[in-house]
């Protein structure tokens, strides 16, 4: 009987530990989901505020530094995209794919 009690006791402890772990994981997952939703809402608010400031509906004096930061980062992204586009056109397709080169019709 002691073997059955021992196994039953251990099984109960393991089941309790697993249940507690699943509960902690669920709570952590819900917390992260709510944090992501909050970040998404803040991003949407920021985008809307940025648009309203540029439309002249909302005065941007109070957030002028933040608007300047956004515009500076936007300029960096635009410059990086232009540099990448310029670099993409500078490769030699015939050297990379010689089988696609047009043959000389002579």
N, C-alpha and C positions, 0 to 999 in steps of 0.2 A: 503494500500500500504506500510506503514512503516514496517509492520511485514515482508512482502516479501523482502523488501530492507535489513532489518536487517538480516534475514536468509541468503539471498544471499551474503551479506557482510561477515558474519561469515564463511559461506561455502567457500568463496574465500580465506579468511585468513587461514583457516584450510588446504585447498588444497595447498596453497603456502608453509605453514609450512611443510606439508608432503613431498612435492616435494623437498624442501631444505634438509630435513632430509634424504631422499633417495639419493640425490646427495652426501651429506657428507658421508653416509655409503658406497656408491660406490667408492668414492675417497679413503676412508680409506681402503676398501677391496683391491683395486688395489695396494695401497702403501704396505700393508702387503704381498701381493702376490709377489711383486717385491723384498721386503726384504727377503722373504723365498728363492726366486730364487738366490739372491745374496749370502745368507748363504750357499746354496747348492753348488754354484759355488766355494766359498771359501773352503768348505770342500773337494770338488773334487780336487782342486788345492793343498790343504795340503796333501791329500792322495797320489797324484801323486808325489809331491815333496819328501815326505817321502820314497816312493818306489825308486825314482831316487837316493836319497842319499844312500840308502841301496845297490843299485846296483853299486854304485861307479861312476855313470855318472855325478852327480852334487856334488861338494864338500859341505860338511855339516858344515864347520867351522863357517859360519855366523849364522847358526840356531842350533848350538849344544845344547843350553839350551832348546830350544823348542823340539828337538828330544829326549833329556833326559826326559823331562816332559811326552811326549807321551809314551815312553817306560816304564816309571814308572807307568803310569796309566794303560797301557796294562798289566803289571805284576800284578797290583792290581785286574784287571778284571779276569785274568787267575786264580789267587789264590782264588778269590771268587767263580768262577765256580767250581774249584776243591773241595772246601769246601762244596759247595752245593751238588755236585755229591757224595761226601763221606757221607754226611748227608742223602741223599736219599736212600742209600743202608743200612743204619743202622736201618730202621724201621722194625717193626715186622708185616708182612702182615697177618699172622694168627691171631694175636691179634686184628688187625683192621678189618679183614673180617673172622670171625670164620666159616662162612658158606662155605668158600672156602678151609678150611683145609681138608687134605686127611684123610679119616676115616681109623681106624686101621682094616686091613683085617682079624684079628684073630677072 
